[in-house]
Amino acid sequence: MKRSRFSDEQIIGILKEHQAGLGAKELCRKHGVSDATNYKWRSKYGGMEVSDAKKLKALEVENGKLKKLLAEQMMDVSTLKEMLGKNF
């Protein structure tokens, strides 16, 4: 996945400019982003503070680690089941 050129803090700052009254078209032109990007940011970060975004990022990282652990455990279980099925 392509990494954003804006940090979470910068995105929230841009969205706060929009909330302060700057129009969407001017905002996109000022920061060099598309309308679709602006819409995606609003759906993900709308109403958040910087601390909330940091917590969200930490939770996403932790969730990724847990999903990886679960997948590894499921592979181990299926391997053990195969081995037990062959022995009997």
N, C-alpha and C positions, 0 to 999 in steps of 0.2 A: 504494500500500500504506500502511495506517495505521501511523504511527510509534508505537512503544511509549512509555509514560510512564515506563518504567524503563530505566536505562542498562544496558549489559552488566555493569558492575561491580556494580550493585545486584542484578541477576538472579543473578549468581554468589554474592553474599552471602546472598541468600534461599535459594538451593539449599544453601549450606553450613549454614544453620540446620536444614534438613531432614536433612542428613547427621549433624548433631550430636544428633539425636534428637527434634526437634519433629515431631509428626504432620502429615500432609499437609493434613488438614481445618483444623487450627488455623493452620497456615502460610498457607493460602489466605484464611482469615477475617482473620488479622492484617494481611495486606498487600492485601486486597481484590481478589484475583484468583480466577479459576475453576479448577476441577480440570483442565480441558482445557489452560488456559494453563500450569499447573504441569507437566503432562505434556509439553507441547511444549518448555518450557524445559529440562526434564531430558533430553529427547532431543537437544537442540541443544547445551546447555552442560554437561551432566553430566560431572563429573570435571575440568573446566577450571579453570585459574587465570586471573586478570585479564589477565596478559601473553599467555596463549594466546588469549583472546577478542579482544584488540587485534590480534594477528597474523591471526586469522581474519577480522576486519572489513577489515583492509588487503588481504588476499588476495581477499575478495569484491569490493571496489572495483576492484582491478586486473583481476580476471576479467571484470567488467562492461565495463571499458574495452576489453579485448582482444576480447570478443565483438562489441562495436560496431565495432571496426576490421575484424574479419573480415567482418562483414555488409556494410560499405561496400566492401571489396575485392571481395567476391563480386558486388555490384551493378555495380561498374566492369567486371569481367570479362564479365559477361553483356551489358552494354551494348556493349562492344567486339566481342563475338562477333556480336551482332545487326547492328552496323554493317558488319562484315566480310562477313557473309552477304548483305547487301543489295548490296554493291559488286560481288560476283562473280556 
